[in-house]
Amino acid sequence: MRIEHAAGNHSGLHSSQQVNHTLDCSLETETFQLINELLNNSTPEAREAL
């Protein structure tokens, strides 16, 4: 997920959430937090910090 984020593939992050929702699978807490962190920190500076 960090690689997708660094590449600017935000739709990939959204897709992972949608797939889990569609399959009625819950994400691990750490995975959920990571996706939200990556989606909310989309600036180049934030990418470097991750």
PyMOL Python script that loads the backbone (N, CA, C, O; Angstrom):
from pymol import cmd

cmd.read_pdbstr("""\
ATOM      1  N   MET A   1       0.808  -1.184   0.000  1.00  0.00           N
ATOM      2  CA  MET A   1       0.000   0.000   0.000  1.00  0.00           C
ATOM      3  C   MET A   1       0.855   1.252   0.000  1.00  0.00           C
ATOM      4  O   MET A   1       0.506   2.254  -0.623  1.00  0.00           O
ATOM      5  N   ARG A   2       1.966   1.189   0.696  1.00  0.00           N
ATOM      6  CA  ARG A   2       2.856   2.356   0.696  1.00  0.00           C
ATOM      7  C   ARG A   2       3.426   2.603  -0.695  1.00  0.00           C
ATOM      8  O   ARG A   2       3.619   3.751  -1.094  1.00  0.00           O
ATOM      9  N   ILE A   3       3.694   1.534  -1.432  1.00  0.00           N
ATOM     10  CA  ILE A   3       4.218   1.679  -2.792  1.00  0.00           C
ATOM     11  C   ILE A   3       3.161   2.304  -3.692  1.00  0.00           C
ATOM     12  O   ILE A   3       3.466   3.202  -4.478  1.00  0.00           O
ATOM     13  N   GLU A   4       1.922   1.837  -3.585  1.00  0.00           N
ATOM     14  CA  GLU A   4       0.841   2.413  -4.381  1.00  0.00           C
ATOM     15  C   GLU A   4       0.664   3.888  -4.053  1.00  0.00           C
ATOM     16  O   GLU A   4       0.460   4.708  -4.947  1.00  0.00           O
ATOM     17  N   HIS A   5       0.742   4.218  -2.792  1.00  0.00           N
ATOM     18  CA  HIS A   5       0.604   5.615  -2.372  1.00  0.00           C
ATOM     19  C   HIS A   5       1.740   6.460  -2.938  1.00  0.00           C
ATOM     20  O   HIS A   5       1.511   7.549  -3.464  1.00  0.00           O
ATOM     21  N   ALA A   6       2.963   5.953  -2.828  1.00  0.00           N
ATOM     22  CA  ALA A   6       4.119   6.697  -3.340  1.00  0.00           C
ATOM     23  C   ALA A   6       4.025   6.908  -4.844  1.00  0.00           C
ATOM     24  O   ALA A   6       4.506   7.911  -5.371  1.00  0.00           O
ATOM     25  N   ALA A   7       3.399   5.951  -5.532  1.00  0.00           N
ATOM     26  CA  ALA A   7       3.224   6.066  -6.980  1.00  0.00           C
ATOM     27  C   ALA A   7       2.031   6.953  -7.345  1.00  0.00           C
ATOM     28  O   ALA A   7       1.773   7.200  -8.523  1.00  0.00           O
ATOM     29  N   GLY A   8       1.308   7.428  -6.333  1.00  0.00           N
ATOM     30  CA  GLY A   8       0.161   8.289  -6.588  1.00  0.00           C
ATOM     31  C   GLY A   8      -1.098   7.524  -6.952  1.00  0.00           C
ATOM     32  O   GLY A   8      -2.038   8.106  -7.493  1.00  0.00           O
ATOM     33  N   ASN A   9      -1.131   6.239  -6.667  1.00  0.00           N
ATOM     34  CA  ASN A   9      -2.283   5.410  -7.007  1.00  0.00           C
ATOM     35  C   ASN A   9      -3.293   5.399  -5.869  1.00  0.00           C
ATOM     36  O   ASN A   9      -3.444   4.397  -5.169  1.00  0.00           O
ATOM     37  N   HIS A  10      -3.970   6.503  -5.693  1.00  0.00           N
ATOM     38  CA  HIS A  10      -4.956   6.608  -4.621  1.00  0.00           C
ATOM     39  C   HIS A  10      -6.182   5.758  -4.915  1.00  0.00           C
ATOM     40  O   HIS A  10      -6.856   5.293  -3.995  1.00  0.00           O
ATOM     41  N   SER A  11      -6.472   5.555  -6.195  1.00  0.00           N
ATOM     42  CA  SER A  11      -7.625   4.711  -6.530  1.00  0.00           C
ATOM     43  C   SER A  11      -7.379   3.276  -6.077  1.00  0.00           C
ATOM     44  O   SER A  11      -8.327   2.568  -5.737  1.00  0.00           O
ATOM     45  N   GLY A  12      -6.120   2.835  -6.068  1.00  0.00           N
ATOM     46  CA  GLY A  12      -5.799   1.502  -5.576  1.00  0.00           C
ATOM     47  C   GLY A  12      -6.096   1.361  -4.096  1.00  0.00           C
ATOM     48  O   GLY A  12      -6.551   0.309  -3.648  1.00  0.00           O
ATOM     49  N   LEU A  13      -5.842   2.410  -3.337  1.00  0.00           N
ATOM     50  CA  LEU A  13      -6.147   2.391  -1.908  1.00  0.00           C
ATOM     51  C   LEU A  13      -7.658   2.353  -1.680  1.00  0.00           C
ATOM     52  O   LEU A  13      -8.148   1.624  -0.818  1.00  0.00           O
ATOM     53  N   HIS A  14      -8.382   3.142  -2.458  1.00  0.00           N
ATOM     54  CA  HIS A  14      -9.840   3.128  -2.348  1.00  0.00           C
ATOM     55  C   HIS A  14     -10.389   1.760  -2.749  1.00  0.00           C
ATOM     56  O   HIS A  14     -11.312   1.244  -2.118  1.00  0.00           O
ATOM     57  N   SER A  15      -9.817   1.178  -3.804  1.00  0.00           N
ATOM     58  CA  SER A  15     -10.277  -0.134  -4.270  1.00  0.00           C
ATOM     59  C   SER A  15     -10.110  -1.198  -3.205  1.00  0.00           C
ATOM     60  O   SER A  15     -10.975  -2.059  -3.048  1.00  0.00           O
ATOM     61  N   SER A  16      -9.011  -1.152  -2.474  1.00  0.00           N
ATOM     62  CA  SER A  16      -8.789  -2.159  -1.437  1.00  0.00           C
ATOM     63  C   SER A  16      -9.865  -2.063  -0.359  1.00  0.00           C
ATOM     64  O   SER A  16     -10.313  -3.081   0.169  1.00  0.00           O
ATOM     65  N   GLN A  17     -10.277  -0.843  -0.034  1.00  0.00           N
ATOM     66  CA  GLN A  17     -11.350  -0.672   0.943  1.00  0.00           C
ATOM     67  C   GLN A  17     -12.677  -1.183   0.384  1.00  0.00           C
ATOM     68  O   GLN A  17     -13.446  -1.825   1.100  1.00  0.00           O
ATOM     69  N   GLN A  18     -12.945  -0.905  -0.875  1.00  0.00           N
ATOM     70  CA  GLN A  18     -14.202  -1.320  -1.486  1.00  0.00           C
ATOM     71  C   GLN A  18     -14.293  -2.836  -1.590  1.00  0.00           C
ATOM     72  O   GLN A  18     -15.352  -3.412  -1.342  1.00  0.00           O
ATOM     73  N   VAL A  19     -13.202  -3.480  -1.952  1.00  0.00           N
ATOM     74  CA  VAL A  19     -13.198  -4.939  -2.060  1.00  0.00           C
ATOM     75  C   VAL A  19     -13.500  -5.569  -0.711  1.00  0.00           C
ATOM     76  O   VAL A  19     -14.321  -6.482  -0.620  1.00  0.00           O
ATOM     77  N   ASN A  20     -12.851  -5.095   0.320  1.00  0.00           N
ATOM     78  CA  ASN A  20     -13.104  -5.633   1.651  1.00  0.00           C
ATOM     79  C   ASN A  20     -14.543  -5.402   2.079  1.00  0.00           C
ATOM     80  O   ASN A  20     -15.156  -6.273   2.697  1.00  0.00           O
ATOM     81  N   HIS A  21     -15.079  -4.246   1.760  1.00  0.00           N
ATOM     82  CA  HIS A  21     -16.470  -3.957   2.107  1.00  0.00           C
ATOM     83  C   HIS A  21     -17.418  -4.881   1.331  1.00  0.00           C
ATOM     84  O   HIS A  21     -18.360  -5.430   1.902  1.00  0.00           O
ATOM     85  N   THR A  22     -17.163  -5.047   0.032  1.00  0.00           N
ATOM     86  CA  THR A  22     -18.009  -5.892  -0.808  1.00  0.00           C
ATOM     87  C   THR A  22     -18.001  -7.335  -0.320  1.00  0.00           C
ATOM     88  O   THR A  22     -19.038  -7.998  -0.308  1.00  0.00           O
ATOM     89  N   LEU A  23     -16.836  -7.815   0.078  1.00  0.00           N
ATOM     90  CA  LEU A  23     -16.705  -9.189   0.560  1.00  0.00           C
ATOM     91  C   LEU A  23     -17.120  -9.334   2.019  1.00  0.00           C
ATOM     92  O   LEU A  23     -17.087 -10.431   2.577  1.00  0.00           O
ATOM     93  N   ASP A  24     -17.508  -8.229   2.627  1.00  0.00           N
ATOM     94  CA  ASP A  24     -17.891  -8.200   4.040  1.00  0.00           C
ATOM     95  C   ASP A  24     -16.760  -8.728   4.926  1.00  0.00           C
ATOM     96  O   ASP A  24     -16.980  -9.491   5.867  1.00  0.00           O
ATOM     97  N   CYS A  25     -15.546  -8.293   4.590  1.00  0.00           N
ATOM     98  CA  CYS A  25     -14.359  -8.660   5.366  1.00  0.00           C
ATOM     99  C   CYS A  25     -13.856  -7.417   6.077  1.00  0.00           C
ATOM    100  O   CYS A  25     -13.715  -6.354   5.473  1.00  0.00           O
ATOM    101  N   SER A  26     -13.593  -7.559   7.338  1.00  0.00           N
ATOM    102  CA  SER A  26     -13.057  -6.416   8.059  1.00  0.00           C
ATOM    103  C   SER A  26     -11.548  -6.363   7.872  1.00  0.00           C
ATOM    104  O   SER A  26     -10.884  -7.390   7.733  1.00  0.00           O
ATOM    105  N   LEU A  27     -11.032  -5.163   7.871  1.00  0.00           N
ATOM    106  CA  LEU A  27      -9.590  -4.963   7.769  1.00  0.00           C
ATOM    107  C   LEU A  27      -8.966  -5.084   9.150  1.00  0.00           C
ATOM    108  O   LEU A  27      -9.609  -4.805  10.162  1.00  0.00           O
ATOM    109  N   GLU A  28      -7.722  -5.497   9.179  1.00  0.00           N
ATOM    110  CA  GLU A  28      -6.978  -5.437  10.433  1.00  0.00           C
ATOM    111  C   GLU A  28      -6.919  -3.965  10.843  1.00  0.00           C
ATOM    112  O   GLU A  28      -6.888  -3.082   9.987  1.00  0.00           O
ATOM    113  N   THR A  29      -6.903  -3.709  12.121  1.00  0.00           N
ATOM    114  CA  THR A  29      -6.875  -2.335  12.616  1.00  0.00           C
ATOM    115  C   THR A  29      -5.704  -1.562  12.025  1.00  0.00           C
ATOM    116  O   THR A  29      -5.863  -0.414  11.612  1.00  0.00           O
ATOM    117  N   GLU A  30      -4.534  -2.184  11.982  1.00  0.00           N
ATOM    118  CA  GLU A  30      -3.347  -1.510  11.459  1.00  0.00           C
ATOM    119  C   GLU A  30      -3.505  -1.185   9.981  1.00  0.00           C
ATOM    120  O   GLU A  30      -3.071  -0.124   9.532  1.00  0.00           O
ATOM    121  N   THR A  31      -4.119  -2.083   9.223  1.00  0.00           N
ATOM    122  CA  THR A  31      -4.323  -1.853   7.793  1.00  0.00           C
ATOM    123  C   THR A  31      -5.304  -0.716   7.572  1.00  0.00           C
ATOM    124  O   THR A  31      -5.081   0.150   6.726  1.00  0.00           O
ATOM    125  N   PHE A  32      -6.386  -0.718   8.333  1.00  0.00           N
ATOM    126  CA  PHE A  32      -7.378   0.351   8.243  1.00  0.00           C
ATOM    127  C   PHE A  32      -6.737   1.701   8.547  1.00  0.00           C
ATOM    128  O   PHE A  32      -6.968   2.678   7.834  1.00  0.00           O
ATOM    129  N   GLN A  33      -5.936   1.753   9.602  1.00  0.00           N
ATOM    130  CA  GLN A  33      -5.275   3.000   9.982  1.00  0.00           C
ATOM    131  C   GLN A  33      -4.287   3.445   8.913  1.00  0.00           C
ATOM    132  O   GLN A  33      -4.191   4.635   8.612  1.00  0.00           O
ATOM    133  N   LEU A  34      -3.547   2.493   8.336  1.00  0.00           N
ATOM    134  CA  LEU A  34      -2.577   2.827   7.297  1.00  0.00           C
ATOM    135  C   LEU A  34      -3.265   3.417   6.076  1.00  0.00           C
ATOM    136  O   LEU A  34      -2.822   4.437   5.548  1.00  0.00           O
ATOM    137  N   ILE A  35      -4.338   2.788   5.624  1.00  0.00           N
ATOM    138  CA  ILE A  35      -5.057   3.302   4.455  1.00  0.00           C
ATOM    139  C   ILE A  35      -5.558   4.718   4.719  1.00  0.00           C
ATOM    140  O   ILE A  35      -5.394   5.603   3.880  1.00  0.00           O
ATOM    141  N   ASN A  36      -6.158   4.930   5.866  1.00  0.00           N
ATOM    142  CA  ASN A  36      -6.652   6.275   6.193  1.00  0.00           C
ATOM    143  C   ASN A  36      -5.519   7.284   6.276  1.00  0.00           C
ATOM    144  O   ASN A  36      -5.651   8.415   5.808  1.00  0.00           O
ATOM    145  N   GLU A  37      -4.413   6.879   6.867  1.00  0.00           N
ATOM    146  CA  GLU A  37      -3.250   7.770   6.966  1.00  0.00           C
ATOM    147  C   GLU A  37      -2.735   8.144   5.584  1.00  0.00           C
ATOM    148  O   GLU A  37      -2.433   9.308   5.320  1.00  0.00           O
ATOM    149  N   LEU A  38      -2.636   7.160   4.709  1.00  0.00           N
ATOM    150  CA  LEU A  38      -2.132   7.414   3.363  1.00  0.00           C
ATOM    151  C   LEU A  38      -3.094   8.279   2.559  1.00  0.00           C
ATOM    152  O   LEU A  38      -2.659   9.168   1.826  1.00  0.00           O
ATOM    153  N   LEU A  39      -4.374   8.034   2.684  1.00  0.00           N
ATOM    154  CA  LEU A  39      -5.351   8.832   1.935  1.00  0.00           C
ATOM    155  C   LEU A  39      -5.437  10.260   2.448  1.00  0.00           C
ATOM    156  O   LEU A  39      -5.715  11.179   1.678  1.00  0.00           O
ATOM    157  N   ASN A  40      -5.203  10.454   3.729  1.00  0.00           N
ATOM    158  CA  ASN A  40      -5.306  11.792   4.311  1.00  0.00           C
ATOM    159  C   ASN A  40      -4.013  12.584   4.235  1.00  0.00           C
ATOM    160  O   ASN A  40      -4.014  13.790   4.483  1.00  0.00           O
ATOM    161  N   ASN A  41      -2.919  11.936   3.900  1.00  0.00           N
ATOM    162  CA  ASN A  41      -1.615  12.604   3.789  1.00  0.00           C
ATOM    163  C   ASN A  41      -1.103  12.461   2.363  1.00  0.00           C
ATOM    164  O   ASN A  41      -0.169  11.702   2.107  1.00  0.00           O
ATOM    165  N   SER A  42      -1.708  13.182   1.447  1.00  0.00           N
ATOM    166  CA  SER A  42      -1.379  13.012   0.041  1.00  0.00           C
ATOM    167  C   SER A  42      -0.367  14.016  -0.501  1.00  0.00           C
ATOM    168  O   SER A  42      -0.104  14.038  -1.703  1.00  0.00           O
ATOM    169  N   THR A  43       0.201  14.842   0.367  1.00  0.00           N
ATOM    170  CA  THR A  43       1.200  15.805  -0.088  1.00  0.00           C
ATOM    171  C   THR A  43       2.545  15.116  -0.280  1.00  0.00           C
ATOM    172  O   THR A  43       2.789  14.090   0.356  1.00  0.00           O
ATOM    173  N   PRO A  44       3.414  15.627  -1.117  1.00  0.00           N
ATOM    174  CA  PRO A  44       4.738  15.023  -1.287  1.00  0.00           C
ATOM    175  C   PRO A  44       5.523  14.934   0.024  1.00  0.00           C
ATOM    176  O   PRO A  44       6.247  13.966   0.255  1.00  0.00           O
ATOM    177  N   GLU A  45       5.374  15.949   0.880  1.00  0.00           N
ATOM    178  CA  GLU A  45       6.080  15.928   2.153  1.00  0.00           C
ATOM    179  C   GLU A  45       5.592  14.778   3.035  1.00  0.00           C
ATOM    180  O   GLU A  45       6.382  14.120   3.713  1.00  0.00           O
ATOM    181  N   ALA A  46       4.292  14.550   3.014  1.00  0.00           N
ATOM    182  CA  ALA A  46       3.725  13.463   3.814  1.00  0.00           C
ATOM    183  C   ALA A  46       4.165  12.112   3.268  1.00  0.00           C
ATOM    184  O   ALA A  46       4.412  11.176   4.029  1.00  0.00           O
ATOM    185  N   ARG A  47       4.261  12.016   1.936  1.00  0.00           N
ATOM    186  CA  ARG A  47       4.725  10.747   1.350  1.00  0.00           C
ATOM    187  C   ARG A  47       6.134  10.424   1.807  1.00  0.00           C
ATOM    188  O   ARG A  47       6.437   9.274   2.122  1.00  0.00           O
ATOM    189  N   GLU A  48       6.990  11.420   1.845  1.00  0.00           N
ATOM    190  CA  GLU A  48       8.372  11.188   2.265  1.00  0.00           C
ATOM    191  C   GLU A  48       8.437  10.774   3.727  1.00  0.00           C
ATOM    192  O   GLU A  48       9.286   9.966   4.103  1.00  0.00           O
ATOM    193  N   ALA A  49       7.556  11.314   4.549  1.00  0.00           N
ATOM    194  CA  ALA A  49       7.562  10.986   5.971  1.00  0.00           C
ATOM    195  C   ALA A  49       7.129   9.557   6.229  1.00  0.00           C
ATOM    196  O   ALA A  49       7.515   8.959   7.233  1.00  0.00           O
ATOM    197  N   LEU A  50       6.316   8.997   5.311  1.00  0.00           N
ATOM    198  CA  LEU A  50       5.840   7.635   5.490  1.00  0.00           C
ATOM    199  C   LEU A  50       6.897   6.682   5.021  1.00  0.00           C
ATOM    200  O   LEU A  50       6.704   5.468   5.081  1.00  0.00           O
TER     201      LEU A  50
END
""", "prot")
cmd.dss("prot")
cmd.show_as("cartoon", "prot")
cmd.util.cbc("prot")
cmd.orient("prot")
